[in-house]
Amino acid sequence: MSDPDAKRVGKVSNQIWGGCADIVVQALNACVLIPSPPRKPRMLPAEPDDFVDRVAVRALLDQMLSDLGQRRAAAVVIVNGPPGVGKTAMVLHYAYARLADFPGGHFYVDMNPLGTRKGRNLGDVLADFLAELGLPADELPTGTSARAARFRSFTSGEPCLVVLDNVVDDEEQLHHLVPGHPASLVLVTSRRRLRGLHAGSTKVDYVPLGGLDDEACAELFLLAADEIADLDREVLHRVIPVCGGLPGAVKIARACSADDLRGGFRAFVDRLEAADRPVDMFSISDVSMRRVFDPSYQFLDPVTARVFRALGTHPSHEFGHELVVRLGGGSGTGERALHRLVDAHLLERSTAGRYRMNGLLHGYAQSLASRPEHEAEREEVMRTLADWYLLRTSAVEALLSDRWRYGPLFADPARLATVFGDKDDALRSFAAELEVVLAVVATTRERKQHAVVCQFVEALHGVFFRGAAPDKWPTICKWAVEAARSLGDPLLLARMHYESAFAFLSRSRARDLNAARTYYKKSLKAARVADHPRSMSSALEGLGQVESRKGRPAVASRYFQQALAALEGVDHPRGRALLEYHLGCSASAAGRYGEAARRLLRAHGLFRDLPAPDHFNEAKSLARYAEMCLEAGRSEEALTLLEGAFGLLSREHAPKERAHVLLLRGDVKAACGRREAAVADWREAFDAFIELGSLRANEARRRLARHATYPSRPRSGPKTS
């Protein structure tokens, strides 16, 4: 035996020890050379000392790995999630809790320490692992496959733990780094979903890691409370939501708050709340959320990066599926870009057909979009957003009513009909978009797109009229009046004055009625200049409604008659039906009940017989006639009429009118001696008026108080702002 061989002999025996062998040779004397036992690597970084929550994730991992000792191959678990969500901390925390299960050694590598598109060279990683196992450098195999085979051989004796942090590639990086012992575990972190591994031979379990809730974020922040001299726990509740559930952001906020040289906690809060983009405030020394987000953005291909920036231009951080695809250039490239953003955890699904971006990440995308080199791109995106939301808003309006409207989109009803499936689909989808639409209108105003502002106001009429954002309606209409003046179009100006008047009329406060009358008169004047009979009739109708609200039915009737005369020779059956309804209401208020009954029932028939029946105004006609019946003591007839009105409104999105009918129906039931049923209707009406921010909640409150019955849950009263 040569000297080098002698140094490597660990035992001479006629027994062979090991995992398994295909052929066993028995001899009287046998000499077996066994290498010195490999070292047991201990490569894990320090366990995180400020870890909170993640109870559900730990339980899920325990469940996934409950059969670890019975597996035929090592377990591979991928923990993926957005940047800054704490994937590495989660994996290290769990790894330290399970160290005793892996006596063969603990391996760790950051697969992408530089944040580049391509991670670490796989051969270099295997060389590091083999060196930790004790393999001399001169015995290191040259090829990646040979190194991987040696690694599996060296790790086949006992279970090992391997942590692969920040993986950017799929199968190539993973299957070569799986230990040989079947009870081993590979924990992987990645910003990507790495779904391509499903197609490989290695079985993989996935654990998506979401953000922490506000309570856990506050707990994480307060772990260092002693270091923050001016900490105010009440004010902290304004900071935590801005962190977006990202532990990385919480830790940076905590460090900034503990920095006396920058003013401490109070100064940080002031900077955060004054910032246009809060993401810019999450920075201290060379640590910032921007640097956390940068690699994810840099990995994107050019088209997907452009869509990411475009979403930063969007007013909110939630988007519809079709919009994201449109911003990506259509069904082919747009769908691919959407898939890649979701794969990179830069977007996540929120509800059916909608996606959400973390608030801080959205601010980061916004800052990228605002760079000078992207100015032309940003202008194009803003035009796309305005066109997109104007089309959708106009489509909703077309479904709500067939009234005449100003604007090119309303001249193409076939195009509007393709946007939504039906009215319910439109209202459901649009409910999530209204605030975004209002922000887009504000942006178009800033960019002096006057015609677009006016078209938005025309298109928002039905949504506003049915109770959405009542306090914002007059402001939006004021912008439209300014825009119409700039364009110098008298008909457009008449329409925008009319919309402004309608906005004030719908709020029904005394000062609002005066404002409505002023705007209706301006609308009438501009309509006469434009010589547009329908707009003249609409303005006169509005003046009549103001007089009705002010308790002057005779004056109101004269305006309604003038409005009818203005429609002479104009094909406008719905307008005539509306005026018939108003004349009926005025006759009722003046005590001419026979005339009122005839006109209201005739209006109901006219609305019903329109080419597209107007169920909304059908219901209003029935409800007003029911009020007359109640006043005349015909309670059962009134109840029948109100049930019909309620049924018609069930087909519409009309919460304000539905609440009004509930209030009336409660009155009728009370008159019929059905007290419990009346209270139930009044309670439902009260809740609806509260949701609408309507002062009419007080009417329901008074009825409930008279019957010694109060709302089922505490209320602070209607919104009156």
Buried (B, 14 or more C-beta within 10 A) or exposed (E): EEEEEEEEBEEEEEEEEEEEEEEEEEEEEEEBEBEEEBEBBEBBEEEBEBBBBBEEBBEBBEEBBEEBEEBEBBBBBBBBBBBBBBBBBBBBBBBBEBEEBBBBBBBBBBBBEEBEEEBBEBBEBBBBBBBBBBBEEEEBBEEBEEBBBBBBEBBBBBBBBBBBBBBBBBBEBBBBBBBBBBBBBBBBBBBBBBEEBEEBEBEBBBBBBEBBEEEBBBBBBBBBEEEBEBBEEEEBEEBBEBBBBBBBBBBBBBBBBBBEEEBBBBBBBEBBEEBEBBBBBBBBEEBBBBEBBBBBBEBBEEBBBBBBBBBBBBBBBBBBBBBBBBBBBEEEBBBBBBEBBBBBBBBBEBEEEBBBBBBBBBBBBBBBBBEEEBEEBBEBBBBBBBBBBBBBBBBBBBBBBBBBBBBEBBEEEEBBEEBBEEBEEBBBBBEBBBBBBBBBBBBBBEBEBBBBBBBBBBBBBBBBBBBBBBEBBBBBBBBBBBBBBBBEBBBBBBBBBBBBBBBBBBBBEEEBBEBBBBBBBBBBBBBBEBEBBBBBBBBBBBBBBBBBBBEBBEBBBBBBBBBBEBBEEBEBBBBBBBBBBBBBBBBBBBEBBEBBBBBBBBBBEBBBEBEEBBBBBBBBBBBBBBBBBBEEEBBEBBBBBBBBBBEBBEBBBBBBBBBBBBBBBBBBBBBBEBEEBBBBBBBBBBBBBBBBBBBBBEBBBEBBEEBEBEBEEEEEEBBEE
